[in-house]
Amino acid sequence: LAVFGATGHQGGAIVSHFLSLPNPPYTIRALTRSPTSQKARRLADAGVDVVHADLDHVDSLKRSMQGAEAVFLVTDFFSCPDPGAEHEVAQAKRVLDILAASRTLKHLVYSSLPSISAASSGRYRSVVHFDGKASVVDWLQQTHEELWGKTTVLWVGTYMQLWMQFPHVFAPRKVVNGGGEEIWQWNTVFYPHTKLPLVDVKDVGVAARTILEGGEECMGQTLSLVAPELVTAEEQLRVWGEVVGKDVVFRHVSEEE
């Protein structure tokens, strides 16, 4: 099982989950662009085969996936240099072109996202990190029909670790109110009543194993990893404030702002 993003949240969750199994069904190959990083060295120390994989270089990708029977693919929009999705889309297509020619691949799990532009009937066209990933799935279905038949698309709901990964988006900031008091305020495009399917990113590992165990039943399908209950944005902030003992304020940011 070759795992892209093995030192990140989603890929790392898969590696950790399979390592925790008493009899893992796969030998794990951790693919990373930084095999000498501290996280990668920890994986190597745990007995994982850590392999360099650069999403921008075909030869690197071919070597890293050689002989793999299963692949987990995730791309990182926020690590790409351009503000649009073109770079990330090109990276994903590069991997998929290689996998389409693979003689060993049996199952691909591709972490993608739905098109917000399509879901909103064109009203919201700026959520490019969603739309870009969705466009890759459309392209895959049209371009590599056989590979699509071996693929499971996984949509991962908003995971709680994003509060730490992107605090400027998902977490409150300390501000001083009009009375000179320090409070924690969350400025967000979410409405107070917006319900989010919060998940623990660690569950991506469980989801990937379940999909791979499902085999053909899961191929050519799009599956979602979401929480058993939805929590409103305002409720998230309230609970956080209670746990850390801070006064909190929810502030919705309008489209104009």
N, C-alpha and C positions, 0 to 999 in steps of 0.2 A: 504494500500500500504506500504509494508515493503521495506525500502530503505537502502541498504548497502552503506558504505562510506558517511553517511549523513553529516559528518563534513568536508568532502573533497570537491574537485572541482565539480565532476560530480554529486555525490549524493546530495551534498549541493545545487546544482542548481535545482535539482528536488524538494527537500523540499521547497525551496524558491518560486519556481514557483507555486506549488499547494497551498501554504499558501497565495499567492497573489490573488487567484481566489475568487470571491464573494461567490460561492457555490462549494467548492471542491468536486469532485465526490468520493474521498476516504478520509478516516481517515489516516493520515500519521503516520507511525511508523518509527522513525529514529534509525537505527542500527549502533552502533559504539563500538569499542573496549575500548573506554575511555569515559564512560558516565558522568564522573565528570569533564571533561575538560571544559575550558571556552566556547568553541564553543558549546559543548553539553548542557551546562547550559543555554546558550542563546536560544537554541531551546526549551528547557523545559519551559523557561519563556514565550515563544511565544505560549505555549499550545500544543507543540508536545510531543507525547509519545516517550520518549528516552529509548531505551532498549539496554542492553549490548549484544554484539554478537562477539564472538571470532572465527575467521575462522579456528583456529587450534583445536577447541573443539566441538565435535558433540553435546553434551548435550546443550551447550550454543546456538548453531545454531538452534536446534530443538525448544527450548523455544522461541527464538527470532522471529521465523517465524510461530509459531503456529497460525492457523486460518487465515493467510494472503490469500487474494484473488489475489493479484498482488504483484510481487517482482521485484525490480531493483537490479541487481547484478553487481558489479564492484569489481575487485581485484587489488591490488597495488603491482606490481612487485618490485618496488623500496623500499618497506618496508620489503621485505623478506630478511632473513639473508644470503642465498646462492647466488652465482653469476649466477647460472643457473635458469631455469624456473620451476624446479621440485616442489619447495615449493608452488609457486603460483598456479601451475596446480593442485596440491593436494588439495589446499584450495577450488578452484572452483568446483572440482569434489565432494568434501565433501558436499558442498551446494546443488549441483544438485542431488546427491543421496537422500538427504532428501526431496527435492522438488518432486522427482519422486514418492515418497510415500504419498505426501500430498493429502488430500481429499477435500481441499478447494481452492487450487490454480487454477486460471483461465487463468492467463497470466504472463509470465516471460519475462522481458526485460534484456538481457545480453549484457553488454558493452564489446565488444571484439575487435580484430584487425585482419587484413589479414595476411597470412603467407608470409613473405618476401622471405623465402627460395623457396617456390613454385612459387611465382611471378617472381623470377629471375632465374628460372630453376636451382636452386641449387648454383648459383654463390655467393649469400650472405647468409651465414649460421650462422652469429653471432648476428642477431637481435632477440635475444631470447625472449624479452618481447613481440614481435609481434607473433613469431612462437608458443610460449607457449600458448597464448590465442587461437590462431587458432586451435591448437591441441585439446583443450578442446571442441570446437564446433564439430570437427570431432568425438571425443569420444561420445559426447552427442547424435549425430545423430545415431550412431551405437549401443549405449548402452541403451538409454532411448527414444525409438521412440515416445511413447505417450507424454512424456514431451517435446520433440522437437516440436511436433505438437502444443504446447501451447507457444512456445518460439519465440521471435523476437530478432535477433542479431543486435546490433547497433554498427556501426563503427563510431567513432568520429574523425573528421579531426584534424589536429594540432591546438590546441587552443592557443590563444594569451597569456593567463595567464601563459603558460609554460615559458615565458620570465622571470617571477618572481619566478616560482617554481623551474626551473632548469637553472639559469643564466649561469652556466658554460658550458651549451650546446647551449642554445638558445639566449644568449645575448652577446654583445661585452664587452671587458674588457679594462680597461685603461692601456696603455703601453707607453713607451718612445721610440720614433723613433730614427733613426740614427743621426738626427740633434738636439737631446735633447728636442724635443717638445712632449708634452703629447697629445696622440690621443686615440681614442676608436677603438679597432680592434676586429673584429669578426672572430675567428678561427673556421671554421666549415667544416664538411664533405660535406655540400651542395655545389653545383656549383653555381656560380652567377646567372645563368639562371634557376636554379631549381625552379619550380613553386609549391607553397604550398597552400592547401585549408584551409586557416586560418579561424577559427570560434571563436565566443565568447562562452566560456563554459557555460554561462548562458542559451544558446539556447538548451542545453541538456534537460532542464526542459520542454521546449516547444515540443521538439522531443518526449520525453517520453509520454507526455500527448496525443499527436497526435497518437502515436502508440497504446496506451491503448484504445483510442477512436475508433481506426480502428478495434480493436478486431480480429476476425478470418481472416480478410483480410490481416493482418500483421503477422499472426502466421506462423511459419515455413519459415520465410523470413530473409534475411540479408539486412538491410537498412543502408545508409550512411548519416551522417550529415556533409556536406561540405559547403563551401562558394559559393556565386553566381559568384565570380570571383577569379581567381588565382593570387597570388602575388609572384614575384620572390624573392629569398632570398636577392639579392642585393638591390632590391627596398625596402624591409622591413627595411634594415639597413639605407638606404638613408633617408627614411621618419623619422625614429627614430632620426637620426642626426639633421634633420631640426627642429623637434619639440623641442628637448632639447638643440639645439644650440651647438652641438659638432661636431668636425671634426672626420670623421669615415673612416675606411679602411676595406675592405672585403678581407679575406684571405682563400682560399680553402685549406683544409688539405687533402693530398693524402692518399690513402689506406696504403701505406708504412709507412707514419708518424703515 
